[in-house]
Amino acid sequence: MRRHITAALFLSALALGATSCRPLPVELFGGPAPARATAGAPDAKGPGGVAWVGDAVDVGGSGYGEHLRLTVTGQVDPAVGARRGEDTPRAGTRRIGTRLSVLNFGGRPFDASRARAWVADDRGRRYPRTATGTLTTGRPLTWRNLAVGEQRDGWLVFEVPERARIVRFHCAVGGRTLAWQLRFPPPG
């Protein structure tokens, strides 16, 4: 009898482990299943594995069963703070915003305490994320630990020189650096 119980427990644990790397069922999100993302491989979306706005990129974490799907869903230039007089850029700079959607489709919570984001201009100069409040376009993206099946959407804001031509958004998460090509118009 003990052998049967032990075998049943072992097979249940094995089945749970085998499914922990797959996307969660569609019923949890109340809509159609997201398309399987393929960006990140050098030939997936463009040269060097660069995705475009709207492309989803799947990334694994440092632990077993940690999987995220990141999608850049929008961009705004200039990014304007919702409260007049607050969140104004320093002289000679402007703020731009990138909207990011993050979905944990893995089998365990995803710790993003080491995640970093920045934008780069056409000369390769990097500009890190700026701490800011709510924009006129929406709330900032905030998350540290994403539960299984949880999705967060929000804006990341970057302060860049007025004349900088921003061409890419980068995000370092799960031991990988991901890149999206942006289409901001050249500065005026």
VEXVEX-785614 format. One record per residue (C-alpha): chain; residue number from 1; x, y, z. Coordinates in Angstrom, 2 decimals, always signed. Each point is the difference from the previous one (the first is absolute). Example, Ala and Ser with C-alpha at 12.3 -4.5 7.8 and 13.67 -1.06 7.14 Angstrom:
BEGIN
{pt "A"; 1; {+12.30; -4.50; +7.80}}
{pt "A"; 2; {+1.37; +3.44; -0.66}}
% end
This chain:
BEGIN
{pt "A"; 1; {+0.00; +0.00; +0.00}}
{pt "A"; 2; {+2.82; +2.39; +0.87}}
{pt "A"; 3; {+1.63; -0.64; -3.39}}
{pt "A"; 4; {-3.18; +1.05; -1.80}}
{pt "A"; 5; {-0.32; +3.21; +2.02}}
{pt "A"; 6; {+3.69; +0.82; -0.47}}
{pt "A"; 7; {-0.24; -0.69; -3.75}}
{pt "A"; 8; {-3.13; +2.17; -0.28}}
{pt "A"; 9; {+1.67; +2.87; +1.85}}
{pt "A"; 10; {+3.13; -0.32; -2.14}}
{pt "A"; 11; {-1.99; +0.00; -3.25}}
{pt "A"; 12; {-2.06; +3.02; +1.16}}
{pt "A"; 13; {+3.16; +1.94; +0.86}}
{pt "A"; 14; {+1.54; -0.99; -3.34}}
{pt "A"; 15; {-3.09; +1.18; -1.89}}
{pt "A"; 16; {+0.01; +3.33; +1.85}}
{pt "A"; 17; {+3.69; +0.50; -0.74}}
{pt "A"; 18; {-0.47; -0.83; -3.68}}
{pt "A"; 19; {-2.74; +2.59; -0.40}}
{pt "A"; 20; {+1.65; +2.78; +2.01}}
{pt "A"; 21; {+1.89; +1.25; -3.05}}
{pt "A"; 22; {-3.08; +0.31; -2.19}}
{pt "A"; 23; {-2.33; +3.03; -0.30}}
{pt "A"; 24; {-2.98; -0.04; +2.33}}
{pt "A"; 25; {-3.40; -0.96; -1.43}}
{pt "A"; 26; {-2.01; +2.67; -1.77}}
{pt "A"; 27; {-2.80; -0.09; +2.60}}
{pt "A"; 28; {+2.24; +1.75; +2.54}}
{pt "A"; 29; {+0.24; +3.12; -2.15}}
{pt "A"; 30; {-3.50; +0.17; -1.43}}
{pt "A"; 31; {+1.03; +0.37; -3.63}}
{pt "A"; 32; {+1.68; -1.75; -2.88}}
{pt "A"; 33; {+3.32; -1.65; +0.69}}
{pt "A"; 34; {+2.95; +2.26; -0.83}}
{pt "A"; 35; {+1.97; -0.92; -3.09}}
{pt "A"; 36; {+3.21; -1.86; +0.74}}
{pt "A"; 37; {+2.78; +2.58; +0.02}}
{pt "A"; 38; {+3.24; -0.77; -1.80}}
{pt "A"; 39; {+2.02; +3.19; +0.34}}
{pt "A"; 40; {+3.37; -0.21; +1.65}}
{pt "A"; 41; {+1.61; -2.39; -2.43}}
{pt "A"; 42; {+2.33; +1.86; -2.38}}
{pt "A"; 43; {-2.24; -0.60; -3.00}}
{pt "A"; 44; {-3.39; +0.21; +1.73}}
{pt "A"; 45; {-1.11; +3.56; -0.68}}
{pt "A"; 46; {+2.87; +1.80; -1.63}}
{pt "A"; 47; {+3.73; +0.45; +0.11}}
{pt "A"; 48; {+1.53; -0.85; +3.37}}
{pt "A"; 49; {-3.30; -1.30; +1.42}}
{pt "A"; 50; {-1.50; +3.49; +0.31}}
{pt "A"; 51; {-3.78; +0.02; +0.38}}
{pt "A"; 52; {-2.39; +2.76; -1.08}}
{pt "A"; 53; {-2.69; +1.78; +1.99}}
{pt "A"; 54; {-2.84; -2.51; +0.37}}
{pt "A"; 55; {+2.27; -3.08; -0.05}}
{pt "A"; 56; {-0.09; -2.32; +3.01}}
{pt "A"; 57; {+3.28; -1.43; +1.28}}
{pt "A"; 58; {+0.12; -3.02; +2.32}}
{pt "A"; 59; {+2.82; -0.26; +2.51}}
{pt "A"; 60; {+0.85; -2.55; +2.68}}
{pt "A"; 61; {+1.24; +0.97; +3.43}}
{pt "A"; 62; {+2.90; -1.26; +2.01}}
{pt "A"; 63; {-2.13; -2.64; +1.73}}
{pt "A"; 64; {-1.88; -3.02; -1.30}}
{pt "A"; 65; {-3.53; +0.89; -1.14}}
{pt "A"; 66; {+0.58; +3.76; -0.21}}
{pt "A"; 67; {-1.36; +1.32; -3.32}}
{pt "A"; 68; {-1.08; +3.49; -1.04}}
{pt "A"; 69; {-1.54; +1.41; -3.15}}
{pt "A"; 70; {+0.92; +3.66; -0.56}}
{pt "A"; 71; {-1.68; +2.17; -2.62}}
{pt "A"; 72; {+0.71; +3.64; -0.81}}
{pt "A"; 73; {-3.49; +1.27; -0.78}}
{pt "A"; 74; {+0.53; +3.72; -0.46}}
{pt "A"; 75; {+2.26; +3.00; +0.04}}
{pt "A"; 76; {-0.46; +3.73; +0.50}}
{pt "A"; 77; {+2.27; +2.99; -0.62}}
{pt "A"; 78; {-0.11; +2.20; +1.95}}
{pt "A"; 79; {-1.29; -1.71; +3.15}}
{pt "A"; 80; {-1.97; +2.51; +2.05}}
{pt "A"; 81; {-0.62; -0.28; +3.75}}
{pt "A"; 82; {-3.64; -0.09; +1.11}}
{pt "A"; 83; {+0.59; +2.62; +2.70}}
{pt "A"; 84; {+0.96; +3.42; -1.31}}
{pt "A"; 85; {+3.33; +1.22; +1.35}}
{pt "A"; 86; {+1.05; -3.45; +1.19}}
{pt "A"; 87; {+1.97; -2.52; -1.99}}
{pt "A"; 88; {+1.46; +2.66; -2.27}}
{pt "A"; 89; {+3.27; -0.84; -1.72}}
{pt "A"; 90; {+3.18; +1.91; +0.69}}
{pt "A"; 91; {+0.98; +2.84; -2.33}}
{pt "A"; 92; {+1.30; -1.28; -3.35}}
{pt "A"; 93; {-1.74; -3.37; +0.33}}
{pt "A"; 94; {-3.36; -1.56; -0.79}}
{pt "A"; 95; {-1.73; -3.11; +1.26}}
{pt "A"; 96; {-1.16; -2.87; -2.13}}
{pt "A"; 97; {-2.21; -2.90; +1.05}}
{pt "A"; 98; {-0.07; -3.66; -0.96}}
{pt "A"; 99; {-3.02; -2.11; +0.96}}
{pt "A"; 100; {+0.89; -3.54; +1.03}}
{pt "A"; 101; {-2.24; -3.00; +0.70}}
{pt "A"; 102; {+1.45; -2.79; +2.15}}
{pt "A"; 103; {-1.69; -3.40; +0.42}}
{pt "A"; 104; {+1.24; -2.82; +2.24}}
{pt "A"; 105; {-0.98; -3.18; -1.85}}
{pt "A"; 106; {+2.41; -2.22; +1.92}}
{pt "A"; 107; {-0.66; -2.44; +2.79}}
{pt "A"; 108; {+1.35; +2.15; +2.84}}
{pt "A"; 109; {+0.22; +3.67; +1.05}}
{pt "A"; 110; {+2.54; +2.11; -1.90}}
{pt "A"; 111; {+2.37; +2.23; +2.00}}
{pt "A"; 112; {+0.92; +3.05; -2.06}}
{pt "A"; 113; {+1.94; +1.90; +2.66}}
{pt "A"; 114; {+3.07; +0.04; -2.28}}
{pt "A"; 115; {-1.84; +1.04; -3.18}}
{pt "A"; 116; {+1.29; +3.13; -1.73}}
{pt "A"; 117; {-1.30; +2.09; -2.91}}
{pt "A"; 118; {+1.53; +2.70; -2.19}}
{pt "A"; 119; {-0.38; +1.60; -3.41}}
{pt "A"; 120; {+2.78; +0.61; -2.52}}
{pt "A"; 121; {+0.42; +2.69; -2.60}}
{pt "A"; 122; {+1.25; -0.36; -3.58}}
{pt "A"; 123; {+3.58; +0.50; +1.26}}
{pt "A"; 124; {-0.21; -2.82; +2.52}}
{pt "A"; 125; {-0.23; +2.19; +3.11}}
{pt "A"; 126; {-2.12; -1.48; +2.80}}
{pt "A"; 127; {-2.52; +1.80; +2.19}}
{pt "A"; 128; {-1.29; -1.83; +3.10}}
{pt "A"; 129; {-3.55; -0.06; +1.24}}
{pt "A"; 130; {-1.11; +3.06; +1.97}}
{pt "A"; 131; {-2.13; -0.27; +3.12}}
{pt "A"; 132; {-3.16; +1.98; -0.65}}
{pt "A"; 133; {-3.66; +0.19; +0.88}}
{pt "A"; 134; {-3.07; -0.55; -2.13}}
{pt "A"; 135; {+0.12; +1.19; -3.61}}
{pt "A"; 136; {-2.89; +1.47; -1.93}}
{pt "A"; 137; {+0.08; -3.26; -1.98}}
{pt "A"; 138; {-0.28; -2.26; +3.08}}
{pt "A"; 139; {+1.61; -1.41; +3.12}}
{pt "A"; 140; {+3.63; -1.06; +0.35}}
{pt "A"; 141; {+0.92; -3.69; -0.12}}
{pt "A"; 142; {+0.73; -1.28; +3.49}}
{pt "A"; 143; {+0.81; -3.58; +0.91}}
{pt "A"; 144; {+2.60; -1.92; +1.94}}
{pt "A"; 145; {-1.40; -3.47; +0.40}}
{pt "A"; 146; {-2.57; -1.15; -2.56}}
{pt "A"; 147; {-2.30; -2.85; +1.10}}
{pt "A"; 148; {-0.81; -2.89; -2.34}}
{pt "A"; 149; {-2.51; +1.18; -2.62}}
{pt "A"; 150; {+0.33; +3.65; +1.03}}
{pt "A"; 151; {+0.34; +2.71; -2.65}}
{pt "A"; 152; {+1.12; +3.60; +0.50}}
{pt "A"; 153; {-0.18; +2.88; -2.48}}
{pt "A"; 154; {+1.39; +3.47; +0.36}}
{pt "A"; 155; {+2.36; +2.70; -1.18}}
{pt "A"; 156; {+3.76; +0.26; +0.44}}
{pt "A"; 157; {+1.36; +3.53; -0.33}}
{pt "A"; 158; {+3.43; +1.09; -1.19}}
{pt "A"; 159; {+1.58; +3.45; +0.08}}
{pt "A"; 160; {+2.04; +0.64; -3.15}}
{pt "A"; 161; {+1.72; +3.03; -1.58}}
{pt "A"; 162; {-2.39; +2.13; -2.06}}
{pt "A"; 163; {+1.85; -0.75; -3.25}}
{pt "A"; 164; {+0.53; -3.75; +0.60}}
{pt "A"; 165; {-1.59; -2.32; -2.57}}
{pt "A"; 166; {-1.17; -3.00; +2.04}}
{pt "A"; 167; {-0.05; -3.22; -2.03}}
{pt "A"; 168; {-0.08; -2.93; +2.47}}
{pt "A"; 169; {-1.47; -1.10; +3.29}}
{pt "A"; 170; {+2.01; -2.56; +2.00}}
{pt "A"; 171; {-1.01; -2.13; +2.97}}
{pt "A"; 172; {+2.33; -2.28; +1.96}}
{pt "A"; 173; {-1.98; -2.69; +1.80}}
{pt "A"; 174; {+0.49; -3.70; +0.69}}
{pt "A"; 175; {+3.67; +0.10; -0.98}}
{pt "A"; 176; {-0.74; +1.28; -3.52}}
{pt "A"; 177; {-0.01; +3.42; -1.60}}
{pt "A"; 178; {-2.96; +0.54; -2.30}}
{pt "A"; 179; {-0.36; +2.78; -2.59}}
{pt "A"; 180; {-2.90; +1.61; -1.85}}
{pt "A"; 181; {+0.34; +2.36; -2.94}}
{pt "A"; 182; {-1.89; +3.26; +0.63}}
{pt "A"; 183; {-1.38; +2.43; -2.60}}
{pt "A"; 184; {+0.20; +3.40; +1.56}}
{pt "A"; 185; {+0.06; +2.88; -2.47}}
{pt "A"; 186; {+3.30; +1.86; -0.22}}
{pt "A"; 187; {+0.23; +2.82; +2.57}}
{pt "A"; 188; {-1.23; +3.34; -1.28}}
% end
